[in-house]
Amino acid sequence: MDFNITVLGSGSSGNSVLISRGNNGVLIDAGFSRKEILSRLNTSGISADVIKAILITHEHTDHVKGARVLADYLDIPTYATYDTAQYLMDKNCIGKKRVIFDAGSPFNLIDFDIQPFRISHDAIDP
């Protein structure tokens, strides 16, 4: 089955990448408003129904701006490390459905094997 990567945007104004296989996709970061993400998906010819989860890399606004609203709108879970999720909960920036993962432990998310790792960055737990 085909594996697709759709960059919805990358830069200081917002970051969001959709990784999909068939009708299953994971949105890596949601750094634009819900409306903007849906518009960019539409422009790319992709239905929002493909998104089954959002995976947050870190808490910076250009990576999470639309995460809570989009996750709740689509009724999908948001994946984040414990410290990142805690920070986002305090700021009301993460959806109601949350899944915590450890940055050093691989896990499966829908059709994807995720191999998270820590990096040096000016964030809580990137």
N, C-alpha and C positions, 0 to 999 in steps of 0.2 A: 504494500500500500504506500502511496506517495506521502512524503513528509514535506510540509511547507513551512516556510518562515516568512512572515509578513511584518516588516518594520513599519509601524504606524507613526513613529517619530522618534528621533533621538537628538537630544541637545538640552541646553539649559532651560528651554521653555517646556520640555516634557519628554518622557521616555516611555515607550510601550511597544512590545513585540509580541506577536501572536505566533505560537508554534502549534501547528495542527497536523493531524493525520485523519483523513476522512472527515467525519462530522464531529470529531473530538479535538478540542484545542485548549491550550493553557495560555493565558495572557500573562506575560512576564512584565510586571509593573503596569501601573495605570496612572501615568503622569499627566494626563489631560482630563478635562471634565468628561462626565458620562456622555454628554451630548457630542463632544468633539470625538471621543473614541468611536461612538456609534456612526458618526459621519465618516470618519476615516475608514472604518470597516466597510461601510456602504460603498464608498468610492473605490475600494479594492474588490468589490463584488462578493463580500463575505457577510454571511448572516451572523448576527450576534449570538444566535443559538449554538454556534460552534463552541463558544467559550464555556467551558465546564468548571474552570477555576481560575483564580488570579494568584500568581506567585510574586510576592514582594521581595525585592533584593535588599532594600534598605529604606529607611524612613524619610528620606529627603522628599520635599514637596514635588519636585520634578519627576518623582517615581510613584507617588501615591495620591496625587491631587484628586483623581476620580475613583479611587479604589472602593471606598465605602459605598458611595451612591451607586456605582455600577454593580458591585457584588450584590447589594440588596435588591436592586432593580432586576437582575438576572436570577436572583435566589441561588447564588453559587458560593462556595467557600473561598476564603482568602487564606493562603499559606504564608507563614512568616516565622522567623525564629522567635523564641520566647521574648527576648528583650525588645525586639522590634515590634512585636504584637502588643506588648504592654505599653510601649510608648504611643503606638497608634491608637490604642483604646483610650488612653488618657487624653488624646487630642481629638477623639471621635472621628478617626480617619480610617477605620477598618470595619468591614461588614459584620453582620450578626453571626454568620457562620465562619468559624476560625479553625484552622488546623495549624498546630505548632510543629515545627521540625527543628532538628539540630543541624547547624551548618556543617558538621563533620560527618553526618550519617546519611548515606544514600536512602532513597525511598521511591516508591512508585506513585505516580500521580496520573490517573486515567490510563492513557496508552504510553506513558513516558517514564523512563527510569531517570530520576533526578539525582545528580551527583553534586550536592552543594559543598561549597568550601568557603573558608574565610579569606578575606583579603584585607589589606591595609587601606582604610578610607576614613574620612572624617565623619563616621556614622556610628551608631550604637553597636550593631552586630552585622556588618555587611557580608 
